[in-house]
Amino acid sequence: MGPNLVEYRFHLPGGASHRIVVGLDPATLEARAGGSGELPDWTRLEFHKCPNCPLTPAQSPHCPAAVGLVELTRMGAELLSHDELEVEVVTPARTVAGRTTAQRAVSSLMGLSIATSGCPHTRFFKTMAHFHLPFATEEETIFRAVSVYLMGQYFRRRAGETPDWELEGLNRIYRDVQTINTQLAHRLRAASSKDAAVNAVILLDLLAKAVPDSVADSLEEIRRLFPFFVSGSGGARPP
């Protein structure tokens, strides 16, 4: 089975275009390595290293999450956050196209790149990356994250392990990601003179904060979409 390819096509102000392809290995669900050129200093593991990072320079001289952003950052260096772009996202199943701001377009691809980078703290997101949803809203992100996490708990129970139905582990995952986003923002400030890439990671961080801070409230709002499963919610319970 070949890699699952996700292609972002950015049409920039002034007529320039950029094409970035992420190939997801079907076995590891990680992005396949790109070129072997020299990596910039801001990708070194010790440069604004995350305090929760379990890696050492001997294991990984460069931060996996930062390495995955090199190509995207080179493009983002040309952009201001609120530049309007035409963007197409092409996957094996469909093409999504729209007009949006540079920071939102870059943030969408940045989330995919970080999730599949091989960073130990983003392993959970590899499953979500396999079902990548470009330009996801906060509600969509929470729905997808909780759905993936609970399905994972189902498979844990099937394997004889203790499931976490209270989502405590999900909250820990997102708190770790908040730390990663903070340090990536420091790295990206060193990588670019313009603000699209930095503000893109800030958007990701806002989503990361939304899960542990408001998952209970958000799920209560989403509950209305499940009347078939809850008695007293306007629908019958499943057999």
Backbone as CSV, one residue per row, in Angstrom:
resi,resn,N_x,N_y,N_z,CA_x,CA_y,CA_z,C_x,C_y,C_z
1,MET,0.852,-1.196,0.000,0.000,0.000,0.000,0.882,1.239,0.000
2,GLY,0.629,2.166,-0.902,1.417,3.375,-0.995,1.018,4.383,0.055
3,PRO,1.762,5.484,0.161,1.452,6.501,1.158,0.145,7.217,0.855
4,ASN,-0.510,7.660,1.905,-1.713,8.475,1.786,-1.262,9.912,1.583
5,LEU,-1.440,10.447,0.394,-0.914,11.763,0.061,-1.947,12.852,0.337
6,VAL,-1.504,13.906,1.008,-2.316,15.103,1.217,-1.554,16.261,0.600
7,GLU,-2.141,16.901,-0.388,-1.475,17.978,-1.110,-2.176,19.298,-0.856
8,TYR,-1.417,20.265,-0.386,-1.920,21.631,-0.206,-1.389,22.492,-1.343
9,ARG,-2.293,23.180,-2.013,-1.915,24.107,-3.081,-2.313,25.522,-2.652
10,PHE,-1.312,26.346,-2.447,-1.526,27.720,-1.994,-1.352,28.673,-3.168
11,HIS,-2.354,29.495,-3.401,-2.289,30.524,-4.436,-2.179,31.874,-3.721
12,LEU,-0.991,32.449,-3.747,-0.654,33.609,-2.939,-1.024,34.919,-3.629
13,PRO,-1.143,35.993,-2.825,-1.353,37.311,-3.427,-0.216,37.635,-4.389
14,GLY,-0.553,38.197,-5.532,0.467,38.520,-6.525,0.656,37.451,-7.574
15,GLY,-0.020,36.301,-7.397,0.004,35.286,-8.440,0.916,34.103,-8.201
16,ALA,1.805,34.166,-7.211,2.688,33.026,-6.947,1.900,31.862,-6.367
17,SER,2.390,30.653,-6.582,1.752,29.448,-6.061,2.786,28.576,-5.365
18,HIS,2.337,27.875,-4.339,3.180,26.911,-3.634,2.414,25.599,-3.508
19,ARG,3.145,24.510,-3.600,2.561,23.181,-3.470,3.360,22.413,-2.425
20,ILE,2.676,21.939,-1.380,3.323,21.153,-0.331,2.565,19.844,-0.185
21,VAL,3.289,18.750,-0.269,2.687,17.415,-0.197,3.178,16.708,1.061
22,VAL,2.250,16.157,1.813,2.576,15.328,2.973,2.177,13.902,2.633
23,GLY,3.159,13.012,2.615,2.895,11.599,2.350,2.903,10.819,3.646
24,LEU,1.760,10.232,4.015,1.639,9.521,5.280,1.919,8.036,5.069
25,ASP,2.908,7.530,5.788,3.243,6.116,5.704,2.081,5.293,6.266
26,PRO,1.536,4.337,5.530,0.369,3.592,6.005,0.651,2.713,7.215
27,ALA,1.914,2.368,7.440,2.255,1.511,8.574,2.443,2.326,9.854
28,THR,3.162,3.445,9.760,3.473,4.240,10.950,2.530,5.424,11.137
29,LEU,1.791,5.804,10.103,0.940,6.998,10.085,1.763,8.279,10.282
30,GLU,3.055,8.206,10.011,3.913,9.385,10.084,4.254,9.877,8.683
31,ALA,4.595,11.155,8.601,4.971,11.735,7.315,6.289,11.134,6.859
32,ARG,6.350,10.781,5.592,7.594,10.262,5.045,8.593,11.389,4.867
33,ALA,9.848,11.072,5.155,10.892,12.099,5.114,10.997,12.710,3.730
34,GLY,11.216,14.024,3.709,11.386,14.724,2.438,12.840,14.775,2.040
35,GLY,13.281,15.941,1.593,14.658,16.093,1.132,15.668,15.975,2.271
36,SER,16.927,15.836,1.914,17.977,15.644,2.906,18.864,16.874,3.029
37,GLY,18.365,18.043,2.651,19.154,19.258,2.730,19.456,19.645,4.165
38,GLU,20.364,20.602,4.326,20.753,21.050,5.667,19.577,21.730,6.350
39,LEU,19.365,21.375,7.605,18.243,21.925,8.361,18.661,23.211,9.055
40,PRO,17.747,24.184,9.177,18.090,25.442,9.847,18.306,25.248,11.346
41,ASP,19.031,26.187,11.957,19.366,26.077,13.377,18.141,26.029,14.270
42,TRP,17.056,26.695,13.873,15.890,26.743,14.746,15.191,25.386,14.881
43,THR,15.624,24.389,14.098,15.057,23.038,14.244,15.860,22.174,15.207
44,ARG,17.029,22.665,15.696,17.823,21.863,16.621,17.007,21.539,17.876
45,LEU,17.155,20.338,18.378,16.361,19.897,19.527,16.530,20.831,20.719
46,GLU,17.766,21.305,20.957,18.046,22.102,22.146,17.613,23.558,22.000
47,PHE,17.190,23.967,20.808,16.753,25.350,20.590,15.296,25.467,21.035
48,HIS,15.059,26.141,22.169,13.711,26.244,22.749,13.088,24.855,22.904
49,LYS,13.874,23.945,23.457,13.387,22.578,23.665,12.206,22.580,24.630
50,CYS,11.197,21.772,24.334,10.029,21.666,25.210,10.448,21.064,26.551
51,PRO,9.994,21.632,27.670,10.358,21.074,28.975,9.825,19.662,29.192
52,ASN,8.808,19.253,28.437,8.258,17.899,28.581,8.777,16.940,27.507
53,CYS,9.821,17.343,26.774,10.337,16.510,25.681,11.157,15.350,26.244
54,PRO,10.854,14.105,25.856,11.617,12.955,26.346,12.850,12.635,25.498
55,LEU,13.054,13.366,24.401,14.149,13.060,23.483,15.460,13.687,23.952
56,THR,16.553,13.109,23.493,17.885,13.659,23.740,18.529,13.978,22.394
57,PRO,19.519,14.877,22.375,20.204,15.174,21.106,20.837,13.944,20.471
58,ALA,21.250,12.981,21.292,21.829,11.755,20.732,20.773,10.952,19.968
59,GLN,19.552,10.944,20.477,18.462,10.240,19.800,17.978,11.011,18.587
60,SER,17.847,12.314,18.759,17.245,13.151,17.719,17.889,14.532,17.764
61,PRO,18.900,14.792,16.936,19.568,16.100,16.969,18.623,17.262,16.673
62,HIS,17.549,16.968,15.944,16.591,18.012,15.575,15.206,17.656,16.105
63,CYS,14.435,18.679,16.445,13.061,18.495,16.926,12.199,17.971,15.778
64,PRO,11.570,16.806,15.930,10.769,16.263,14.827,9.647,17.201,14.380
65,ALA,8.975,17.843,15.341,7.879,18.739,14.980,8.382,19.944,14.195
66,ALA,9.543,20.471,14.583,10.105,21.623,13.882,10.559,21.244,12.477
67,VAL,11.180,20.073,12.343,11.644,19.629,11.024,10.474,19.546,10.050
68,GLY,9.322,19.093,10.542,8.154,18.970,9.677,7.610,20.294,9.190
69,LEU,8.071,21.406,9.793,7.547,22.726,9.441,8.498,23.541,8.563
70,VAL,9.653,22.980,8.208,10.656,23.755,7.480,10.114,24.268,6.153
71,GLU,9.560,23.381,5.330,9.062,23.798,4.015,7.908,24.781,4.158
72,LEU,7.023,24.504,5.084,5.877,25.380,5.302,6.322,26.758,5.782
73,THR,7.337,26.801,6.616,7.827,28.074,7.140,8.482,28.909,6.049
74,ARG,9.170,28.257,5.133,9.778,29.002,4.021,8.704,29.694,3.195
75,MET,7.575,29.023,2.994,6.488,29.665,2.273,5.851,30.759,3.128
76,GLY,5.613,30.442,4.428,4.960,31.393,5.313,5.762,32.642,5.557
77,ALA,7.077,32.584,5.299,7.921,33.763,5.492,7.531,34.897,4.563
78,GLU,6.798,34.574,3.501,6.369,35.591,2.545,5.022,36.207,2.908
79,LEU,4.383,35.717,3.965,2.976,36.048,4.187,2.731,36.766,5.503
80,LEU,1.785,37.692,5.453,1.226,38.277,6.656,-0.031,37.507,7.030
81,SER,-0.366,37.506,8.306,-1.448,36.662,8.814,-2.759,36.814,8.061
82,HIS,-3.095,38.058,7.733,-4.419,38.296,7.158,-4.404,38.424,5.633
83,ASP,-3.311,38.046,4.995,-3.316,37.933,3.534,-4.376,36.909,3.119
84,GLU,-5.115,37.220,2.078,-6.157,36.307,1.591,-5.555,35.354,0.553
85,LEU,-5.808,34.055,0.741,-5.274,33.039,-0.160,-6.394,32.174,-0.717
86,GLU,-6.174,31.676,-1.921,-6.984,30.586,-2.447,-6.223,29.292,-2.148
87,VAL,-6.901,28.346,-1.526,-6.232,27.117,-1.107,-7.040,25.909,-1.582
88,GLU,-6.322,24.925,-2.119,-6.915,23.640,-2.463,-6.197,22.559,-1.662
89,VAL,-6.971,21.659,-1.088,-6.401,20.528,-0.362,-6.885,19.258,-1.059
90,VAL,-5.939,18.515,-1.599,-6.264,17.344,-2.418,-5.849,16.086,-1.666
91,THR,-6.808,15.190,-1.428,-6.542,13.903,-0.802,-7.038,12.811,-1.748
92,PRO,-6.711,11.544,-1.475,-7.205,10.479,-2.353,-8.729,10.429,-2.450
93,ALA,-9.427,10.927,-1.422,-10.890,10.818,-1.405,-11.604,12.034,-1.966
94,ARG,-10.999,13.234,-1.823,-11.730,14.442,-2.206,-10.783,15.632,-2.323
95,THR,-11.324,16.716,-2.875,-10.614,17.988,-2.922,-11.450,19.031,-2.191
96,VAL,-10.804,19.745,-1.286,-11.458,20.834,-0.560,-10.813,22.136,-1.008
97,ALA,-11.615,23.092,-1.407,-11.084,24.358,-1.892,-11.810,25.509,-1.210
98,GLY,-11.081,26.590,-0.985,-11.712,27.744,-0.379,-10.779,28.930,-0.331
99,ARG,-11.330,30.051,0.071,-10.553,31.284,0.236,-10.504,31.587,1.725
100,THR,-9.306,31.781,2.253,-9.174,32.002,3.692,-7.926,32.832,3.953
101,THR,-7.686,33.147,5.213,-6.510,33.936,5.574,-5.262,33.049,5.587
102,ALA,-4.119,33.702,5.440,-2.856,32.961,5.442,-2.670,32.211,6.746
103,GLN,-2.991,32.842,7.882,-2.763,32.174,9.152,-3.645,30.939,9.300
104,ARG,-4.865,30.987,8.787,-5.742,29.814,8.908,-5.305,28.714,7.945
105,ALA,-4.890,29.085,6.750,-4.422,28.096,5.777,-3.156,27.409,6.268
106,VAL,-2.210,28.214,6.752,-0.958,27.648,7.257,-1.219,26.803,8.497
107,SER,-2.129,27.245,9.361,-2.437,26.499,10.578,-3.000,25.119,10.262
108,SER,-3.819,25.021,9.222,-4.404,23.739,8.854,-3.331,22.730,8.462
109,LEU,-2.405,23.147,7.601,-1.320,22.256,7.193,-0.336,22.035,8.338
110,MET,-0.133,23.050,9.152,0.777,22.918,10.286,0.282,21.843,11.252
111,GLY,-1.019,21.810,11.503,-1.575,20.782,12.377,-1.317,19.385,11.842
112,LEU,-1.484,19.203,10.532,-1.215,17.917,9.902,0.261,17.555,10.025
113,SER,1.141,18.513,9.781,2.582,18.258,9.819,3.056,17.895,11.221
114,ILE,2.581,18.613,12.227,2.987,18.335,13.601,2.469,16.967,14.038
115,ALA,1.223,16.667,13.679,0.619,15.395,14.081,1.388,14.194,13.555
116,THR,1.965,14.327,12.376,2.612,13.196,11.714,4.131,13.282,11.747
117,SER,4.668,14.172,12.590,6.104,14.458,12.592,6.942,13.397,13.273
118,GLY,6.328,12.607,14.145,7.095,11.661,14.951,7.406,12.184,16.340
119,CYS,6.939,13.386,16.678,7.062,13.903,18.039,6.357,12.942,18.995
120,PRO,7.010,12.520,20.085,6.391,11.550,20.999,5.071,12.020,21.595
121,HIS,4.891,13.325,21.731,3.678,13.835,22.358,2.515,14.002,21.375
122,THR,2.737,13.782,20.091,1.645,13.962,19.121,1.203,12.646,18.490
123,ARG,1.580,11.511,19.099,1.218,10.209,18.527,-0.292,10.047,18.414
124,PHE,-1.022,10.557,19.401,-2.489,10.444,19.382,-3.087,11.039,18.118
125,PHE,-2.476,12.116,17.618,-3.060,12.856,16.499,-2.804,12.202,15.147
126,LYS,-1.970,11.149,15.118,-1.715,10.490,13.839,-2.992,9.868,13.273
127,THR,-3.840,9.334,14.143,-5.109,8.769,13.675,-5.992,9.852,13.075
128,MET,-6.064,10.997,13.736,-6.848,12.109,13.196,-6.279,12.570,11.866
129,ALA,-4.946,12.553,11.730,-4.314,12.973,10.478,-4.687,12.048,9.332
130,HIS,-4.867,10.768,9.622,-5.274,9.828,8.575,-6.624,10.238,7.982
131,PHE,-7.478,10.840,8.819,-8.783,11.340,8.374,-8.764,12.869,8.385
132,HIS,-7.740,13.441,7.780,-7.499,14.883,7.849,-8.695,15.697,7.375
133,LEU,-9.063,16.694,8.178,-10.152,17.604,7.841,-9.590,19.020,7.770
134,PRO,-9.364,19.544,6.569,-8.797,20.893,6.456,-9.717,21.956,7.055
135,PHE,-9.116,22.974,7.662,-9.824,24.156,8.158,-10.920,23.790,9.165
136,ALA,-10.669,22.793,10.015,-11.678,22.356,10.982,-11.989,23.464,11.979
137,THR,-13.255,23.578,12.355,-13.668,24.531,13.377,-13.364,23.952,14.761
138,GLU,-13.530,24.783,15.782,-13.318,24.306,17.158,-14.264,23.157,17.480
139,GLU,-15.540,23.285,17.125,-16.508,22.223,17.410,-16.144,20.939,16.678
140,GLU,-15.742,21.047,15.419,-15.334,19.867,14.659,-14.103,19.214,15.266
141,THR,-13.158,20.035,15.722,-11.943,19.501,16.315,-12.251,18.741,17.597
142,ILE,-13.084,19.307,18.449,-13.444,18.634,19.693,-14.201,17.348,19.407
143,PHE,-15.121,17.385,18.464,-15.882,16.190,18.102,-14.953,15.082,17.620
144,ARG,-14.019,15.433,16.743,-13.117,14.431,16.179,-12.168,13.896,17.245
145,ALA,-11.621,14.794,18.074,-10.661,14.362,19.088,-11.309,13.419,20.097
146,VAL,-12.489,13.781,20.569,-13.177,12.933,21.542,-13.586,11.598,20.903
147,SER,-14.059,11.643,19.676,-14.461,10.414,18.992,-13.285,9.454,18.832
148,VAL,-12.138,9.995,18.383,-10.943,9.161,18.210,-10.486,8.604,19.553
149,TYR,-10.496,9.449,20.589,-10.032,9.000,21.895,-10.927,7.885,22.439
150,LEU,-12.230,8.054,22.334,-13.140,7.035,22.861,-13.066,5.741,22.052
151,MET,-12.856,5.849,20.752,-12.669,4.632,19.968,-11.391,3.921,20.404
152,GLY,-10.366,4.709,20.712,-9.135,4.119,21.230,-9.366,3.386,22.542
153,GLN,-10.228,3.931,23.410,-10.534,3.259,24.669,-11.299,1.952,24.429
154,TYR,-12.138,1.923,23.412,-12.833,0.686,23.045,-11.814,-0.400,22.674
155,PHE,-10.808,-0.006,21.872,-9.791,-0.982,21.480,-8.917,-1.373,22.674
156,ARG,-8.696,-0.452,23.611,-7.963,-0.811,24.836,-8.728,-1.872,25.619
157,ARG,-10.026,-1.681,25.759,-10.826,-2.655,26.499,-10.815,-4.004,25.807
158,ARG,-10.910,-3.990,24.475,-10.879,-5.245,23.724,-9.545,-5.976,23.906
159,ALA,-8.479,-5.199,24.140,-7.146,-5.784,24.322,-6.878,-6.172,25.775
160,GLY,-7.882,-6.019,26.632,-7.725,-6.388,28.033,-7.103,-5.317,28.900
161,GLU,-6.978,-4.094,28.373,-6.420,-2.985,29.142,-7.542,-2.121,29.704
162,THR,-7.207,-1.308,30.682,-8.217,-0.490,31.351,-8.542,0.748,30.519
163,PRO,-9.800,0.919,30.129,-10.165,2.096,29.331,-10.340,3.335,30.208
164,ASP,-10.233,4.486,29.588,-10.429,5.773,30.261,-11.658,6.428,29.657
165,TRP,-12.820,6.153,30.232,-14.050,6.705,29.683,-14.280,8.142,30.140
166,GLU,-13.515,8.629,31.109,-13.713,9.983,31.639,-12.845,11.022,30.918
167,LEU,-12.087,10.608,29.917,-11.299,11.515,29.075,-10.146,12.190,29.805
168,GLU,-9.716,11.626,30.923,-8.614,12.233,31.657,-7.332,12.225,30.823
169,GLY,-7.097,11.139,30.108,-5.909,11.051,29.271,-5.940,12.050,28.131
170,LEU,-7.123,12.324,27.595,-7.244,13.294,26.502,-6.850,14.679,26.975
171,ASN,-7.269,15.036,28.172,-6.884,16.331,28.714,-5.371,16.432,28.882
172,ARG,-4.716,15.348,29.321,-3.262,15.359,29.465,-2.583,15.528,28.106
173,ILE,-3.104,14.842,27.098,-2.541,14.949,25.750,-2.557,16.399,25.288
174,TYR,-3.674,17.068,25.467,-3.787,18.440,24.980,-2.971,19.415,25.817
175,ARG,-2.777,19.131,27.085,-1.906,20.010,27.889,-0.459,19.882,27.440
176,ASP,-0.044,18.668,27.094,1.306,18.497,26.538,1.453,19.256,25.223
177,VAL,0.405,19.215,24.402,0.454,19.897,23.110,0.533,21.407,23.289
178,GLN,-0.091,21.935,24.323,0.025,23.370,24.579,1.472,23.764,24.824
179,THR,2.212,22.934,25.541,3.634,23.197,25.769,4.399,23.188,24.452
180,ILE,4.107,22.202,23.613,4.764,22.104,22.309,4.474,23.343,21.466
181,ASN,3.228,23.780,21.440,2.863,24.951,20.644,3.603,26.206,21.111
182,THR,3.755,26.350,22.425,4.462,27.519,22.959,5.908,27.543,22.473
183,GLN,6.585,26.406,22.544,7.978,26.353,22.134,8.127,26.473,20.617
184,LEU,7.181,25.904,19.873,7.220,26.060,18.415,7.047,27.529,18.021
185,ALA,6.226,28.254,18.746,6.055,29.678,18.445,7.379,30.417,18.618
186,HIS,8.158,30.063,19.666,9.480,30.676,19.846,10.382,30.338,18.662
187,ARG,10.353,29.086,18.222,11.180,28.674,17.088,10.785,29.445,15.826
188,LEU,9.490,29.566,15.590,9.023,30.193,14.356,9.289,31.694,14.341
189,ARG,9.335,32.317,15.504,9.703,33.733,15.542,11.142,33.936,15.080
190,ALA,11.972,32.931,15.336,13.361,32.994,14.886,13.497,32.650,13.412
191,ALA,12.474,32.005,12.859,12.561,31.518,11.476,11.986,32.479,10.458
192,SER,11.141,33.412,10.888,10.415,34.224,9.918,10.313,35.667,10.387
193,SER,10.436,36.588,9.436,10.295,38.013,9.751,8.843,38.461,9.675
194,LYS,7.973,37.639,9.073,6.546,37.957,9.003,5.784,37.037,9.946
195,ASP,4.489,37.313,10.119,3.806,36.714,11.260,2.843,35.582,10.949
196,ALA,2.701,35.170,9.690,1.691,34.163,9.363,1.969,32.837,10.058
197,ALA,3.231,32.383,10.050,3.558,31.089,10.653,3.375,31.128,12.171
198,VAL,3.813,32.219,12.805,3.669,32.321,14.255,2.204,32.359,14.647
199,ASN,1.410,33.149,13.964,-0.006,33.229,14.291,-0.742,31.942,13.951
200,ALA,-0.226,31.194,12.990,-0.828,29.895,12.667,-0.697,28.938,13.843
201,VAL,0.473,28.907,14.480,0.640,28.014,15.631,-0.157,28.531,16.828
202,ILE,-0.350,29.836,16.916,-1.197,30.385,17.975,-2.645,29.921,17.790
203,LEU,-3.111,29.870,16.537,-4.457,29.335,16.284,-4.557,27.887,16.728
204,LEU,-3.529,27.100,16.429,-3.521,25.706,16.879,-3.591,25.635,18.398
205,ASP,-2.885,26.542,19.046,-2.858,26.518,20.503,-4.214,26.883,21.091
206,LEU,-4.926,27.787,20.434,-6.273,28.116,20.902,-7.174,26.892,20.864
207,LEU,-7.042,26.077,19.805,-7.806,24.833,19.735,-7.350,23.855,20.804
208,ALA,-6.046,23.776,21.036,-5.527,22.866,22.052,-6.037,23.238,23.443
209,LYS,-6.150,24.535,23.708,-6.659,24.989,25.001,-8.150,24.713,25.133
210,ALA,-8.870,24.703,24.007,-10.319,24.533,24.057,-10.712,23.151,24.568
211,VAL,-9.893,22.144,24.325,-10.281,20.789,24.713,-10.237,20.599,26.228
212,PRO,-9.087,20.755,26.913,-9.109,20.535,28.359,-9.890,21.587,29.129
213,ASP,-9.949,22.810,28.606,-10.618,23.880,29.336,-12.138,23.812,29.247
214,SER,-12.650,23.258,28.158,-14.105,23.341,27.978,-14.708,22.077,27.387
215,VAL,-14.023,20.929,27.510,-14.545,19.734,26.865,-15.909,19.351,27.421
216,ALA,-16.102,19.481,28.741,-17.392,19.106,29.318,-18.511,19.992,28.773
217,ASP,-18.272,21.318,28.741,-19.291,22.225,28.213,-19.532,21.981,26.738
218,SER,-18.450,21.758,25.982,-18.591,21.533,24.543,-19.355,20.249,24.259
219,LEU,-19.073,19.212,25.033,-19.779,17.954,24.813,-21.253,18.072,25.201
220,GLU,-21.538,18.898,26.181,-22.939,19.098,26.539,-23.695,19.765,25.387
221,GLU,-23.015,20.671,24.673,-23.646,21.290,23.507,-23.826,20.268,22.380
222,ILE,-22.842,19.408,22.198,-22.906,18.397,21.134,-23.911,17.304,21.457
223,ARG,-24.221,17.129,22.739,-25.120,16.060,23.175,-26.455,16.095,22.431
224,ARG,-26.906,17.283,22.061,-28.191,17.399,21.368,-28.201,16.650,20.040
225,LEU,-27.015,16.361,19.503,-26.922,15.655,18.223,-27.054,14.146,18.391
226,PHE,-27.235,13.665,19.639,-27.282,12.232,19.901,-28.580,11.812,20.599
227,PRO,-29.729,12.265,20.123,-30.975,11.913,20.815,-31.268,10.417,20.782
228,PHE,-30.770,9.709,19.786,-31.058,8.284,19.667,-30.404,7.482,20.789
229,PHE,-29.333,8.005,21.374,-28.558,7.241,22.330,-28.911,7.538,23.786
230,VAL,-29.607,8.654,24.037,-29.857,9.077,25.415,-31.356,9.191,25.644
231,SER,-31.870,8.439,26.608,-33.298,8.535,26.908,-33.594,9.903,27.484
232,GLY,-34.765,10.426,27.171,-35.135,11.757,27.633,-34.596,12.867,26.762
233,SER,-33.949,12.510,25.645,-33.392,13.541,24.763,-34.154,13.628,23.458
234,GLY,-35.343,13.095,23.432,-36.163,13.205,22.240,-36.063,12.023,21.298
235,GLY,-35.388,10.967,21.702,-35.265,9.802,20.820,-35.205,8.531,21.647
236,ALA,-35.380,7.425,20.992,-35.326,6.134,21.676,-33.893,5.688,21.859
237,ARG,-33.660,4.903,22.912,-32.333,4.369,23.141,-32.088,3.214,22.179
238,PRO,-30.818,2.990,21.813,-30.518,1.895,20.873,-30.785,0.545,21.527
239,PRO,-31.072,-0.475,20.742,-31.356,-1.795,21.316,-30.098,-2.363,21.987
